[in-house]
Amino acid sequence: MSERELLQMILSEVQNANTGLNDVKSEIADLKTDVSALKTDVSALKTDVSALKTDVDDLKLRTALIETTLENETNRNIKIIAEGHTDLSRKLDHVLQMESEKEMFLIRFNVLESEVQKMKQHFDSIA
């Protein structure tokens, strides 16, 4: 092989290497673009996560306030209403019992009135 052919072969190899390097440079440029896009996406995700954390903290606070309201106001009011209903139930039972007794007295009164009528008729027939 002549020196010229050898140089030609070396030149060809160098050109192939340059082409390969250019391809690598192009791929590196693409990777840099992708990494830059990823950085932007990560930054956006961090912002979103920060907003979510703020929302969760707000929800925790609101939940605590609702629980406090339930414990301090709503539950007490329900208890007061329930006690009132219990009193109403007792009063209703008492009224129903009195109505039952009244009914019994009316029946007894009617029976006694009937007996008095019979006695009156008996005395009228004797006299």
MOPAC internal coordinates of N, CA, C and O (Angstrom, degrees):
PM7 1SCF
backbone

  N    0.0000 0     0.00 0     0.00 0    0    0    0
  C    1.4193 1     0.00 0     0.00 0    1    0    0
  C    1.5307 1   107.59 1     0.00 0    2    1    0
  O    1.2310 1   122.01 1   -43.41 1    3    2    1
  N    1.3051 1   113.75 1   136.59 1    3    2    1
  C    1.4578 1   117.93 1  -176.21 1    5    3    2
  C    1.5163 1   109.52 1   -84.46 1    6    5    3
  O    1.2310 1   123.50 1   -12.34 1    7    6    5
  N    1.2919 1   110.89 1   167.66 1    7    6    5
  C    1.4549 1   117.19 1  -178.43 1    9    7    6
  C    1.5287 1   110.16 1   -65.50 1   10    9    7
  O    1.2310 1   121.30 1   142.61 1   11   10    9
  N    1.2846 1   115.12 1   -37.39 1   11   10    9
  C    1.4584 1   120.49 1   179.56 1   13   11   10
  C    1.5245 1   109.97 1   -64.06 1   14   13   11
  O    1.2310 1   119.45 1   134.57 1   15   14   13
  N    1.2680 1   118.66 1   -45.43 1   15   14   13
  C    1.4600 1   122.23 1   179.21 1   17   15   14
  C    1.5185 1   110.32 1   -62.64 1   18   17   15
  O    1.2310 1   121.85 1   140.41 1   19   18   17
  N    1.3165 1   114.07 1   -39.59 1   19   18   17
  C    1.4560 1   119.06 1   178.69 1   21   19   18
  C    1.5210 1   110.38 1   -63.70 1   22   21   19
  O    1.2310 1   120.80 1   135.74 1   23   22   21
  N    1.3354 1   116.08 1   -44.26 1   23   22   21
  C    1.4661 1   119.89 1   177.81 1   25   23   22
  C    1.5295 1   110.61 1   -64.52 1   26   25   23
  O    1.2310 1   121.22 1   140.80 1   27   26   25
  N    1.3301 1   115.28 1   -39.20 1   27   26   25
  C    1.4638 1   120.20 1   178.12 1   29   27   26
  C    1.5251 1   109.99 1   -62.16 1   30   29   27
  O    1.2310 1   120.41 1   139.51 1   31   30   29
  N    1.2773 1   116.82 1   -40.49 1   31   30   29
  C    1.4612 1   121.88 1   179.47 1   33   31   30
  C    1.5227 1   110.35 1   -67.22 1   34   33   31
  O    1.2310 1   120.78 1   137.80 1   35   34   33
  N    1.3353 1   116.11 1   -42.20 1   35   34   33
  C    1.4665 1   120.56 1   179.05 1   37   35   34
  C    1.5274 1   109.10 1   -64.67 1   38   37   35
  O    1.2310 1   120.96 1   137.73 1   39   38   37
  N    1.3520 1   115.76 1   -42.27 1   39   38   37
  C    1.4633 1   120.29 1   178.62 1   41   39   38
  C    1.5196 1   110.64 1   -61.21 1   42   41   39
  O    1.2310 1   120.62 1   137.67 1   43   42   41
  N    1.2941 1   116.43 1   -42.33 1   43   42   41
  C    1.4625 1   120.94 1   178.24 1   45   43   42
  C    1.5208 1   110.83 1   -62.07 1   46   45   43
  O    1.2310 1   120.42 1   137.19 1   47   46   45
  N    1.3106 1   116.79 1   -42.81 1   47   46   45
  C    1.4685 1   121.06 1   178.94 1   49   47   46
  C    1.5234 1   110.83 1   -65.31 1   50   49   47
  O    1.2310 1   120.89 1   139.11 1   51   50   49
  N    1.3431 1   115.89 1   -40.89 1   51   50   49
  C    1.4721 1   120.32 1   179.25 1   53   51   50
  C    1.5245 1   109.46 1   -64.70 1   54   53   51
  O    1.2310 1   120.35 1   138.94 1   55   54   53
  N    1.3350 1   116.94 1   -41.06 1   55   54   53
  C    1.4642 1   120.12 1   178.41 1   57   55   54
  C    1.5321 1   110.69 1   -64.10 1   58   57   55
  O    1.2310 1   120.78 1   139.44 1   59   58   57
  N    1.3171 1   116.12 1   -40.56 1   59   58   57
  C    1.4748 1   119.78 1   176.48 1   61   59   58
  C    1.5263 1   110.52 1   -62.87 1   62   61   59
  O    1.2310 1   121.18 1   139.44 1   63   62   61
  N    1.3435 1   115.35 1   -40.56 1   63   62   61
  C    1.4623 1   119.79 1   178.88 1   65   63   62
  C    1.5225 1   109.96 1   -65.15 1   66   65   63
  O    1.2310 1   120.65 1   139.25 1   67   66   65
  N    1.3586 1   116.36 1   -40.75 1   67   66   65
  C    1.4686 1   120.15 1   177.82 1   69   67   66
  C    1.5249 1   111.02 1   -62.96 1   70   69   67
  O    1.2310 1   120.77 1   137.83 1   71   70   69
  N    1.3175 1   116.14 1   -42.17 1   71   70   69
  C    1.4626 1   120.22 1   177.48 1   73   71   70
  C    1.5250 1   109.81 1   -61.11 1   74   73   71
  O    1.2310 1   120.99 1   135.77 1   75   74   73
  N    1.3261 1   115.71 1   -44.23 1   75   74   73
  C    1.4712 1   120.16 1   177.74 1   77   75   74
  C    1.5184 1   111.28 1   -61.85 1   78   77   75
  O    1.2310 1   120.75 1   138.00 1   79   78   77
  N    1.3648 1   116.16 1   -42.00 1   79   78   77
  C    1.4686 1   120.10 1   178.50 1   81   79   78
  C    1.5244 1   110.90 1   -64.54 1   82   81   79
  O    1.2310 1   120.62 1   140.39 1   83   82   81
  N    1.3243 1   116.42 1   -39.61 1   83   82   81
  C    1.4664 1   119.71 1   177.82 1   85   83   82
  C    1.5279 1   110.57 1   -63.15 1   86   85   83
  O    1.2310 1   121.05 1   139.59 1   87   86   85
  N    1.3265 1   115.60 1   -40.41 1   87   86   85
  C    1.4696 1   119.53 1   176.34 1   89   87   86
  C    1.5241 1   110.80 1   -62.11 1   90   89   87
  O    1.2310 1   120.98 1   136.60 1   91   90   89
  N    1.3428 1   115.73 1   -43.40 1   91   90   89
  C    1.4689 1   120.52 1   179.16 1   93   91   90
  C    1.5219 1   109.80 1   -63.08 1   94   93   91
  O    1.2310 1   120.48 1   137.41 1   95   94   93
  N    1.3574 1   116.68 1   -42.59 1   95   94   93
  C    1.4615 1   120.22 1   178.89 1   97   95   94
  C    1.5313 1   110.49 1   -61.15 1   98   97   95
  O    1.2310 1   120.87 1   137.73 1   99   98   97
  N    1.3198 1   115.94 1   -42.27 1   99   98   97
  C    1.4674 1   120.56 1   178.97 1  101   99   98
  C    1.5305 1   110.66 1   -62.95 1  102  101   99
  O    1.2310 1   120.80 1   136.74 1  103  102  101
  N    1.3189 1   116.08 1   -43.26 1  103  102  101
  C    1.4660 1   120.24 1   178.90 1  105  103  102
  C    1.5233 1   111.10 1   -65.72 1  106  105  103
  O    1.2310 1   120.64 1   142.39 1  107  106  105
  N    1.3419 1   116.39 1   -37.61 1  107  106  105
  C    1.4704 1   120.25 1   178.03 1  109  107  106
  C    1.5272 1   109.57 1   -65.19 1  110  109  107
  O    1.2310 1   120.79 1   139.29 1  111  110  109
  N    1.3383 1   116.10 1   -40.71 1  111  110  109
  C    1.4721 1   119.53 1   177.91 1  113  111  110
  C    1.5321 1   109.92 1   -62.20 1  114  113  111
  O    1.2310 1   120.63 1   137.99 1  115  114  113
  N    1.3408 1   116.41 1   -42.01 1  115  114  113
  C    1.4716 1   120.06 1   176.82 1  117  115  114
  C    1.5244 1   110.91 1   -62.14 1  118  117  115
  O    1.2310 1   120.78 1   138.52 1  119  118  117
  N    1.3379 1   116.11 1   -41.48 1  119  118  117
  C    1.4646 1   120.35 1   178.84 1  121  119  118
  C    1.5226 1   111.00 1   -63.34 1  122  121  119
  O    1.2310 1   120.86 1   139.26 1  123  122  121
  N    1.3473 1   115.95 1   -40.74 1  123  122  121
  C    1.4649 1   119.39 1   178.31 1  125  123  122
  C    1.5288 1   110.31 1   -61.40 1  126  125  123
  O    1.2310 1   120.70 1   138.30 1  127  126  125
  N    1.3296 1   116.27 1   -41.70 1  127  126  125
  C    1.4636 1   120.32 1   177.85 1  129  127  126
  C    1.5291 1   110.43 1   -62.38 1  130  129  127
  O    1.2310 1   121.23 1   135.36 1  131  130  129
  N    1.3350 1   115.25 1   -44.64 1  131  130  129
  C    1.4700 1   119.60 1   179.10 1  133  131  130
  C    1.5239 1   111.30 1   -62.88 1  134  133  131
  O    1.2310 1   120.38 1   137.07 1  135  134  133
  N    1.3316 1   116.87 1   -42.93 1  135  134  133
  C    1.4694 1   121.16 1   179.74 1  137  135  134
  C    1.5239 1   109.81 1   -63.50 1  138  137  135
  O    1.2310 1   120.58 1   139.59 1  139  138  137
  N    1.3221 1   116.50 1   -40.41 1  139  138  137
  C    1.4660 1   120.36 1   178.25 1  141  139  138
  C    1.5329 1   110.08 1   -62.29 1  142  141  139
  O    1.2310 1   120.63 1   137.21 1  143  142  141
  N    1.3364 1   116.40 1   -42.79 1  143  142  141
  C    1.4692 1   120.31 1   177.65 1  145  143  142
  C    1.5281 1   110.45 1   -64.02 1  146  145  143
  O    1.2310 1   120.48 1   139.86 1  147  146  145
  N    1.3320 1   116.69 1   -40.14 1  147  146  145
  C    1.4693 1   120.42 1   178.00 1  149  147  146
  C    1.5230 1   110.96 1   -63.06 1  150  149  147
  O    1.2310 1   120.72 1   138.94 1  151  150  149
  N    1.3417 1   116.23 1   -41.06 1  151  150  149
  C    1.4640 1   119.78 1   178.53 1  153  151  150
  C    1.5273 1   110.12 1   -60.99 1  154  153  151
  O    1.2310 1   120.82 1   137.91 1  155  154  153
  N    1.3256 1   116.05 1   -42.09 1  155  154  153
  C    1.4653 1   120.21 1   178.38 1  157  155  154
  C    1.5279 1   110.42 1   -62.92 1  158  157  155
  O    1.2310 1   120.90 1   135.90 1  159  158  157
  N    1.3350 1   115.88 1   -44.10 1  159  158  157
  C    1.4633 1   120.18 1   178.98 1  161  159  158
  C    1.5217 1   111.44 1   -63.09 1  162  161  159
  O    1.2310 1   120.15 1   136.93 1  163  162  161
  N    1.3203 1   117.32 1   -43.07 1  163  162  161
  C    1.4671 1   121.48 1   179.34 1  165  163  162
  C    1.5212 1   110.02 1   -63.17 1  166  165  163
  O    1.2310 1   120.68 1   139.43 1  167  166  165
  N    1.3182 1   116.31 1   -40.57 1  167  166  165
  C    1.4646 1   120.33 1   178.20 1  169  167  166
  C    1.5294 1   110.04 1   -62.14 1  170  169  167
  O    1.2310 1   120.68 1   136.64 1  171  170  169
  N    1.3326 1   116.30 1   -43.36 1  171  170  169
  C    1.4706 1   120.26 1   177.91 1  173  171  170
  C    1.5275 1   110.52 1   -63.68 1  174  173  171
  O    1.2310 1   120.26 1   139.34 1  175  174  173
  N    1.3318 1   117.11 1   -40.66 1  175  174  173
  C    1.4675 1   120.87 1   178.30 1  177  175  174
  C    1.5211 1   111.12 1   -63.29 1  178  177  175
  O    1.2310 1   120.71 1   139.42 1  179  178  177
  N    1.3321 1   116.24 1   -40.58 1  179  178  177
  C    1.4669 1   119.55 1   178.32 1  181  179  178
  C    1.5228 1   110.18 1   -61.76 1  182  181  179
  O    1.2310 1   120.74 1   138.19 1  183  182  181
  N    1.3250 1   116.20 1   -41.81 1  183  182  181
  C    1.4654 1   120.16 1   178.16 1  185  183  182
  C    1.5288 1   110.31 1   -62.66 1  186  185  183
  O    1.2310 1   120.71 1   135.56 1  187  186  185
  N    1.3361 1   116.26 1   -44.44 1  187  186  185
  C    1.4657 1   120.51 1   179.26 1  189  187  186
  C    1.5224 1   111.41 1   -62.83 1  190  189  187
  O    1.2310 1   120.30 1   136.51 1  191  190  189
  N    1.3202 1   117.04 1   -43.49 1  191  190  189
  C    1.4686 1   121.11 1   179.57 1  193  191  190
  C    1.5218 1   110.29 1   -63.75 1  194  193  191
  O    1.2310 1   120.78 1   140.41 1  195  194  193
  N    1.3140 1   116.10 1   -39.59 1  195  194  193
  C    1.4645 1   119.95 1   178.01 1  197  195  194
  C    1.5270 1   110.22 1   -62.50 1  198  197  195
  O    1.2310 1   120.66 1   137.35 1  199  198  197
  N    1.3286 1   116.34 1   -42.65 1  199  198  197
  C    1.4682 1   120.38 1   177.81 1  201  199  198
  C    1.5257 1   110.48 1   -64.15 1  202  201  199
  O    1.2310 1   120.35 1   139.61 1  203  202  201
  N    1.3277 1   116.93 1   -40.39 1  203  202  201
  C    1.4669 1   120.74 1   178.31 1  205  203  202
  C    1.5247 1   111.14 1   -63.54 1  206  205  203
  O    1.2310 1   120.66 1   138.98 1  207  206  205
  N    1.3286 1   116.34 1   -41.02 1  207  206  205
  C    1.4685 1   119.70 1   178.09 1  209  207  206
  C    1.5243 1   110.32 1   -61.34 1  210  209  207
  O    1.2310 1   120.83 1   137.49 1  211  210  209
  N    1.3207 1   116.01 1   -42.51 1  211  210  209
  C    1.4653 1   120.14 1   178.09 1  213  211  210
  C    1.5282 1   110.31 1   -61.89 1  214  213  211
  O    1.2310 1   120.67 1   135.59 1  215  214  213
  N    1.3336 1   116.33 1   -44.41 1  215  214  213
  C    1.4652 1   120.25 1   178.71 1  217  215  214
  C    1.5222 1   111.30 1   -62.02 1  218  217  215
  O    1.2310 1   120.15 1   137.54 1  219  218  217
  N    1.3207 1   117.32 1   -42.46 1  219  218  217
  C    1.4694 1   121.21 1   179.37 1  221  219  218
  C    1.5242 1   110.25 1   -63.34 1  222  221  219
  O    1.2310 1   120.44 1   138.18 1  223  222  221
  N    1.3272 1   116.77 1   -41.82 1  223  222  221
  C    1.4665 1   119.74 1   177.69 1  225  223  222
  C    1.5265 1   110.76 1   -62.18 1  226  225  223
  O    1.2310 1   120.70 1   137.80 1  227  226  225
  N    1.3416 1   116.27 1   -42.20 1  227  226  225
  C    1.4648 1   119.95 1   177.48 1  229  227  226
  C    1.5265 1   110.98 1   -62.18 1  230  229  227
  O    1.2310 1   120.60 1   137.38 1  231  230  229
  N    1.3338 1   116.46 1   -42.62 1  231  230  229
  C    1.4676 1   120.50 1   179.23 1  233  231  230
  C    1.5244 1   111.42 1   -64.26 1  234  233  231
  O    1.2310 1   120.38 1   141.13 1  235  234  233
  N    1.3240 1   116.88 1   -38.87 1  235  234  233
  C    1.4662 1   120.15 1   177.48 1  237  235  234
  C    1.5239 1   110.26 1   -61.68 1  238  237  235
  O    1.2310 1   120.84 1   137.00 1  239  238  237
  N    1.3212 1   116.01 1   -43.00 1  239  238  237
  C    1.4611 1   120.36 1   179.73 1  241  239  238
  C    1.5243 1   110.67 1   -64.48 1  242  241  239
  O    1.2310 1   120.62 1   133.96 1  243  242  241
  N    1.3295 1   116.43 1   -46.04 1  243  242  241
  C    1.4689 1   119.80 1   179.02 1  245  243  242
  C    1.5222 1   110.97 1   -62.64 1  246  245  243
  O    1.2310 1   120.18 1   139.59 1  247  246  245
  N    1.3254 1   117.26 1   -40.41 1  247  246  245
  C    1.4618 1   120.90 1   178.42 1  249  247  246
  C    1.5192 1   110.62 1   -62.41 1  250  249  247
  O    1.2310 1   120.63 1   137.40 1  251  250  249
  N    1.3090 1   116.40 1   -42.60 1  251  250  249
  C    1.4683 1   120.05 1   178.54 1  253  251  250
  C    1.5236 1   110.43 1   -62.83 1  254  253  251
  O    1.2310 1   120.26 1   138.86 1  255  254  253
  N    1.3291 1   117.11 1   -41.14 1  255  254  253
  C    1.4645 1   120.31 1   178.44 1  257  255  254
  C    1.5287 1   111.39 1   -65.20 1  258  257  255
  O    1.2310 1   120.51 1   139.85 1  259  258  257
  N    1.3166 1   116.63 1   -40.15 1  259  258  257
  C    1.4664 1   120.37 1   178.29 1  261  259  258
  C    1.5238 1   110.18 1   -65.14 1  262  261  259
  O    1.2310 1   120.03 1   136.59 1  263  262  261
  N    1.3206 1   117.54 1   -43.41 1  263  262  261
  C    1.4669 1   120.78 1   178.43 1  265  263  262
  C    1.5244 1   110.50 1   -61.10 1  266  265  263
  O    1.2310 1   120.77 1   138.02 1  267  266  265
  N    1.3231 1   116.13 1   -41.98 1  267  266  265
  C    1.4626 1   120.18 1   179.06 1  269  267  266
  C    1.5243 1   110.43 1   -63.13 1  270  269  267
  O    1.2310 1   120.59 1   136.77 1  271  270  269
  N    1.3234 1   116.48 1   -43.23 1  271  270  269
  C    1.4630 1   120.34 1   178.22 1  273  271  270
  C    1.5204 1   110.46 1   -61.95 1  274  273  271
  O    1.2310 1   120.55 1   136.49 1  275  274  273
  N    1.3205 1   116.55 1   -43.51 1  275  274  273
  C    1.4658 1   119.91 1   178.86 1  277  275  274
  C    1.5202 1   111.05 1   -60.40 1  278  277  275
  O    1.2310 1   120.89 1   133.46 1  279  278  277
  N    1.3242 1   115.91 1   -46.54 1  279  278  277
  C    1.4593 1   119.84 1  -177.10 1  281  279  278
  C    1.5230 1   111.72 1   -67.74 1  282  281  279
  O    1.2310 1   120.32 1   135.67 1  283  282  281
  N    1.3263 1   116.99 1   -44.33 1  283  282  281
  C    1.4581 1   120.66 1  -171.35 1  285  283  282
  C    1.5209 1   114.06 1   -86.83 1  286  285  283
  O    1.2310 1   119.69 1   150.13 1  287  286  285
  N    1.3127 1   118.19 1   -29.87 1  287  286  285
  C    1.4556 1   119.52 1  -174.30 1  289  287  286
  C    1.5225 1   112.62 1  -116.11 1  290  289  287
  O    1.2310 1   120.85 1   119.22 1  291  290  289
  N    1.3060 1   115.97 1   -60.78 1  291  290  289
  C    1.4584 1   120.06 1  -171.93 1  293  291  290
  C    1.5257 1   111.66 1   -62.14 1  294  293  291
  O    1.2310 1   120.19 1   131.62 1  295  294  293
  N    1.3226 1   117.24 1   -48.38 1  295  294  293
  C    1.4656 1   119.64 1  -178.81 1  297  295  294
  C    1.5199 1   111.32 1   -62.37 1  298  297  295
  O    1.2310 1   120.28 1   139.79 1  299  298  297
  N    1.3323 1   117.07 1   -40.21 1  299  298  297
  C    1.4645 1   120.03 1   178.26 1  301  299  298
  C    1.5213 1   110.84 1   -64.47 1  302  301  299
  O    1.2310 1   120.70 1   136.85 1  303  302  301
  N    1.3265 1   116.27 1   -43.15 1  303  302  301
  C    1.4657 1   119.75 1   179.66 1  305  303  302
  C    1.5203 1   111.31 1   -63.91 1  306  305  303
  O    1.2310 1   120.32 1   139.79 1  307  306  305
  N    1.3042 1   117.00 1   -40.21 1  307  306  305
  C    1.4673 1   120.43 1   177.28 1  309  307  306
  C    1.5208 1   109.82 1   -62.64 1  310  309  307
  O    1.2310 1   120.28 1   138.78 1  311  310  309
  N    1.3190 1   117.07 1   -41.22 1  311  310  309
  C    1.4654 1   121.05 1   179.10 1  313  311  310
  C    1.5296 1   110.20 1   -62.68 1  314  313  311
  O    1.2310 1   120.43 1   136.35 1  315  314  313
  N    1.3360 1   116.79 1   -43.65 1  315  314  313
  C    1.4650 1   120.58 1   179.21 1  317  315  314
  C    1.5275 1   110.30 1   -61.86 1  318  317  315
  O    1.2310 1   120.53 1   135.41 1  319  318  317
  N    1.3199 1   116.60 1   -44.59 1  319  318  317
  C    1.4668 1   120.50 1   179.17 1  321  319  318
  C    1.5198 1   110.36 1   -63.58 1  322  321  319
  O    1.2310 1   120.30 1   137.60 1  323  322  321
  N    1.3166 1   117.04 1   -42.40 1  323  322  321
  C    1.4702 1   120.77 1   179.88 1  325  323  322
  C    1.5241 1   110.35 1   -62.68 1  326  325  323
  O    1.2310 1   120.25 1   138.48 1  327  326  325
  N    1.3337 1   117.13 1   -41.52 1  327  326  325
  C    1.4621 1   119.77 1   178.12 1  329  327  326
  C    1.5250 1   110.19 1   -63.34 1  330  329  327
  O    1.2310 1   120.37 1   140.36 1  331  330  329
  N    1.3368 1   116.90 1   -39.64 1  331  330  329
  C    1.4626 1   120.81 1   177.09 1  333  331  330
  C    1.5140 1   111.52 1   -61.92 1  334  333  331
  O    1.2310 1   120.38 1   139.73 1  335  334  333
  N    1.3222 1   116.88 1   -40.27 1  335  334  333
  C    1.4630 1   120.45 1   178.80 1  337  335  334
  C    1.5263 1   110.76 1   -67.33 1  338  337  335
  O    1.2310 1   120.72 1   144.05 1  339  338  337
  N    1.3205 1   116.23 1   -35.95 1  339  338  337
  C    1.4649 1   119.65 1   177.47 1  341  339  338
  C    1.5218 1   109.74 1   -63.20 1  342  341  339
  O    1.2310 1   120.65 1   136.38 1  343  342  341
  N    1.3432 1   116.37 1   -43.62 1  343  342  341
  C    1.4639 1   119.87 1   177.48 1  345  343  342
  C    1.5214 1   110.73 1   -62.42 1  346  345  343
  O    1.2310 1   120.24 1   137.70 1  347  346  345
  N    1.3243 1   117.14 1   -42.30 1  347  346  345
  C    1.4647 1   120.52 1   178.22 1  349  347  346
  C    1.5204 1   110.98 1   -61.90 1  350  349  347
  O    1.2310 1   120.65 1   140.24 1  351  350  349
  N    1.3066 1   116.36 1   -39.76 1  351  350  349
  C    1.4632 1   120.32 1   179.03 1  353  351  350
  C    1.5189 1   110.52 1   -63.38 1  354  353  351
  O    1.2310 1   120.48 1   137.12 1  355  354  353
  N    1.3309 1   116.68 1   -42.88 1  355  354  353
  C    1.4696 1   120.30 1   178.37 1  357  355  354
  C    1.5261 1   110.45 1   -63.36 1  358  357  355
  O    1.2310 1   120.88 1   136.51 1  359  358  357
  N    1.3272 1   115.93 1   -43.49 1  359  358  357
  C    1.4664 1   119.55 1   179.88 1  361  359  358
  C    1.5200 1   110.48 1   -63.14 1  362  361  359
  O    1.2310 1   120.51 1   138.15 1  363  362  361
  N    1.3258 1   116.63 1   -41.85 1  363  362  361
  C    1.4616 1   119.84 1   178.26 1  365  363  362
  C    1.5178 1   110.49 1   -62.08 1  366  365  363
  O    1.2310 1   120.02 1   135.91 1  367  366  365
  N    1.3208 1   117.56 1   -44.09 1  367  366  365
  C    1.4676 1   120.51 1   177.62 1  369  367  366
  C    1.5175 1   110.67 1   -59.15 1  370  369  367
  O    1.2310 1   120.30 1   138.40 1  371  370  369
  N    1.3224 1   117.03 1   -41.60 1  371  370  369
  C    1.4651 1   121.60 1  -179.84 1  373  371  370
  C    1.5352 1   110.23 1   -64.66 1  374  373  371
  O    1.2310 1   120.35 1   135.59 1  375  374  373
  N    1.3315 1   116.93 1   -44.41 1  375  374  373
  C    1.4681 1   120.79 1   179.29 1  377  375  374
  C    1.5182 1   110.16 1   -64.14 1  378  377  375
  O    1.2310 1   119.98 1   137.74 1  379  378  377
  N    1.3167 1   117.65 1   -42.26 1  379  378  377
  C    1.4708 1   120.35 1   179.37 1  381  379  378
  C    1.5199 1   111.08 1   -63.34 1  382  381  379
  O    1.2310 1   120.53 1   141.45 1  383  382  381
  N    1.3232 1   116.59 1   -38.55 1  383  382  381
  C    1.4616 1   120.39 1   177.99 1  385  383  382
  C    1.5307 1   109.81 1   -64.85 1  386  385  383
  O    1.2310 1   120.55 1   137.43 1  387  386  385
  N    1.3313 1   116.55 1   -42.57 1  387  386  385
  C    1.4626 1   120.11 1   179.39 1  389  387  386
  C    1.5232 1   110.73 1   -65.64 1  390  389  387
  O    1.2310 1   120.19 1   141.64 1  391  390  389
  N    1.3271 1   117.24 1   -38.36 1  391  390  389
  C    1.4686 1   120.59 1   177.26 1  393  391  390
  C    1.5238 1   110.62 1   -62.96 1  394  393  391
  O    1.2310 1   121.00 1   139.87 1  395  394  393
  N    1.3168 1   115.70 1   -40.13 1  395  394  393
  C    1.4617 1   119.95 1   178.23 1  397  395  394
  C    1.5206 1   110.34 1   -63.17 1  398  397  395
  O    1.2310 1   120.47 1   135.69 1  399  398  397
  N    1.3291 1   116.71 1   -44.31 1  399  398  397
  C    1.4662 1   120.67 1   178.27 1  401  399  398
  C    1.5232 1   110.26 1   -63.76 1  402  401  399
  O    1.2310 1   120.21 1   139.50 1  403  402  401
  N    1.3320 1   117.21 1   -40.50 1  403  402  401
  C    1.4676 1   121.41 1   178.74 1  405  403  402
  C    1.5240 1   109.92 1   -60.78 1  406  405  403
  O    1.2310 1   120.61 1   136.16 1  407  406  405
  N    1.3200 1   116.44 1   -43.84 1  407  406  405
  C    1.4604 1   121.23 1   177.85 1  409  407  406
  C    1.5194 1   111.09 1   -58.73 1  410  409  407
  O    1.2310 1   120.96 1   135.41 1  411  410  409
  N    1.3338 1   115.76 1   -44.59 1  411  410  409
  C    1.4709 1   120.56 1   179.69 1  413  411  410
  C    1.5304 1   110.21 1   -62.83 1  414  413  411
  O    1.2310 1   120.25 1   138.73 1  415  414  413
  N    1.3487 1   117.12 1   -41.27 1  415  414  413
  C    1.4656 1   120.27 1   178.48 1  417  415  414
  C    1.5263 1   111.03 1   -64.79 1  418  417  415
  O    1.2310 1   119.98 1   141.14 1  419  418  417
  N    1.3379 1   117.65 1   -38.86 1  419  418  417
  C    1.4634 1   120.29 1   178.16 1  421  419  418
  C    1.5240 1   111.05 1   -64.50 1  422  421  419
  O    1.2310 1   120.96 1   138.31 1  423  422  421
  N    1.3192 1   115.77 1   -41.69 1  423  422  421
  C    1.4723 1   119.20 1   177.67 1  425  423  422
  C    1.5215 1   109.73 1   -62.50 1  426  425  423
  O    1.2310 1   120.72 1   133.47 1  427  426  425
  N    1.3308 1   116.22 1   -46.53 1  427  426  425
  C    1.4767 1   120.69 1   179.73 1  429  427  426
  C    1.5278 1   110.05 1   -61.95 1  430  429  427
  O    1.2310 1   120.53 1   139.41 1  431  430  429
  N    1.3450 1   116.59 1   -40.59 1  431  430  429
  C    1.4604 1   120.89 1   178.64 1  433  431  430
  C    1.5224 1   110.56 1   -61.62 1  434  433  431
  O    1.2310 1   120.63 1   135.59 1  435  434  433
  N    1.3558 1   116.41 1   -44.41 1  435  434  433
  C    1.4702 1   120.08 1   178.91 1  437  435  434
  C    1.5239 1   111.14 1   -61.86 1  438  437  435
  O    1.2310 1   120.45 1   138.95 1  439  438  437
  N    1.3360 1   116.75 1   -41.05 1  439  438  437
  C    1.4698 1   120.66 1   178.92 1  441  439  438
  C    1.5281 1   109.57 1   -63.38 1  442  441  439
  O    1.2310 1   120.57 1   133.70 1  443  442  441
  N    1.3342 1   116.51 1   -46.30 1  443  442  441
  C    1.4714 1   120.36 1  -179.47 1  445  443  442
  C    1.5264 1   110.92 1   -65.09 1  446  445  443
  O    1.2310 1   120.58 1   140.41 1  447  446  445
  N    1.3324 1   116.51 1   -39.59 1  447  446  445
  C    1.4648 1   120.01 1   178.48 1  449  447  446
  C    1.5227 1   110.31 1   -62.81 1  450  449  447
  O    1.2310 1   121.28 1   139.70 1  451  450  449
  N    1.3250 1   115.16 1   -40.30 1  451  450  449
  C    1.4637 1   119.62 1   178.07 1  453  451  450
  C    1.5202 1   110.40 1   -63.78 1  454  453  451
  O    1.2310 1   119.87 1   138.17 1  455  454  453
  N    1.3297 1   117.85 1   -41.83 1  455  454  453
  C    1.4665 1   121.24 1   178.75 1  457  455  454
  C    1.5292 1   110.86 1   -64.89 1  458  457  455
  O    1.2310 1   120.68 1   140.71 1  459  458  457
  N    1.3373 1   116.31 1   -39.29 1  459  458  457
  C    1.4721 1   119.66 1   178.14 1  461  459  458
  C    1.5255 1   109.69 1   -63.66 1  462  461  459
  O    1.2310 1   119.87 1   139.24 1  463  462  461
  N    1.3263 1   117.86 1   -40.76 1  463  462  461
  C    1.4685 1   121.56 1   177.91 1  465  463  462
  C    1.5268 1   110.46 1   -60.85 1  466  465  463
  O    1.2310 1   121.61 1   135.87 1  467  466  465
  N    1.3508 1   114.53 1   -44.13 1  467  466  465
  C    1.4732 1   118.52 1   179.28 1  469  467  466
  C    1.5257 1   110.47 1   -62.98 1  470  469  467
  O    1.2310 1   120.41 1   138.11 1  471  470  469
  N    1.3390 1   116.83 1   -41.89 1  471  470  469
  C    1.4699 1   120.39 1   179.98 1  473  471  470
  C    1.5315 1   110.15 1   -65.51 1  474  473  471
  O    1.2310 1   120.51 1   141.11 1  475  474  473
  N    1.3234 1   116.62 1   -38.89 1  475  474  473
  C    1.4597 1   120.57 1   179.39 1  477  475  474
  C    1.5200 1   110.05 1   -64.30 1  478  477  475
  O    1.2310 1   120.64 1   136.75 1  479  478  477
  N    1.3341 1   116.38 1   -43.25 1  479  478  477
  C    1.4585 1   119.98 1   178.53 1  481  479  478
  C    1.5297 1   110.52 1   -64.42 1  482  481  479
  O    1.2310 1   121.25 1   141.51 1  483  482  481
  N    1.3164 1   115.21 1   -38.49 1  483  482  481
  C    1.4657 1   119.55 1   179.43 1  485  483  482
  C    1.5360 1   109.93 1   -64.73 1  486  485  483
  O    1.2310 1   119.95 1   135.54 1  487  486  485
  N    1.3507 1   117.71 1   -44.46 1  487  486  485
  C    1.4676 1   120.39 1   179.27 1  489  487  486
  C    1.5279 1   111.15 1   -66.86 1  490  489  487
  O    1.2310 1   120.83 1   143.89 1  491  490  489
  N    1.3539 1   116.02 1   -36.11 1  491  490  489
  C    1.4694 1   118.74 1   178.73 1  493  491  490
  C    1.5308 1   110.64 1   -66.85 1  494  493  491
  O    1.2310 1   120.47 1   144.08 1  495  494  493
  N    1.3145 1   116.70 1   -35.92 1  495  494  493
  C    1.4671 1   119.27 1   179.98 1  497  495  494
  C    1.5213 1   110.87 1   -73.44 1  498  497  495
  O    1.2310 1   118.89 1   152.02 1  499  498  497
  N    1.3136 1   119.72 1   -27.98 1  499  498  497
  C    1.4609 1   123.59 1   178.98 1  501  499  498
  C    1.5266 1   108.90 1   -77.48 1  502  501  499
  O    1.2310 1   119.39 1   142.43 1  503  502  501
  N    1.2407 1   118.76 1   -37.57 1  503  502  501
  C    1.4603 1   120.86 1  -174.08 1  505  503  502
  C    1.4657 1   114.24 1   -82.97 1  506  505  503
  O    1.2310 1   120.10 1   180.00 1  507  506  505

